[in-house]
């Protein structure tokens, strides 16, 4: 009788252990999240919006994050597989719903072969994600394999918008005037819109400035 009770006990414990370790419990309540954390290296707070993992067995494990750190927006891809050596460039392709696929070049972090980022295209990617229901991502790895995943964008709007707000809401000490990148092409376009008499006057003033510069 005691032996029978022990067997039942072992079976019960085994079932509970299986349920606890089951991947289903990991994905059941998954969704886009927004979090703030403290970077202990520079004692600064950064925020990020992070995607849920795909359901097991359907796709590769690819996680997408939008991070605001030092008031710089980053788009970060992280996988369970090797992407490229540290500090190396690689390409991804993402497609929101049935929109035109977009190809980007990312760079792995100096300390990771499975995690890469882009700052140049991060804002455009964030805005594109806000316009759809799901995003399909393909990552081209250094061994010429392709990792792919479909990520739901349900409830992604609020976390993403919070991160974008964090990167635009600069404190007064950080609100510095951006340099005026007025190009020669800009000058040509503006010059053509002036009436002839103002064009001549401007040319005369420019000639005087150039003469003084010599």
Secondary structure, 3 states (H helix, E strand, C coil): CHHHHHHHHHHHHHHHHHHHHCHHHHHCCCCCEEEEEEECCCCEEEEEEECCCCCCCCCCCEEEEEEEECCEEEEEEEECCCCCCCCCEEEEEEEECCCCCEEEEEEECCCCCCEEEECCCHHHHHHHHCCCCEEEEEEECCCCCEEEEEEECCCHHHHHHHHHHHHHCCCHHHCCCCCCCCCHHHHHHHHHCCCHHHHHHHHHHHHHHHHHHC
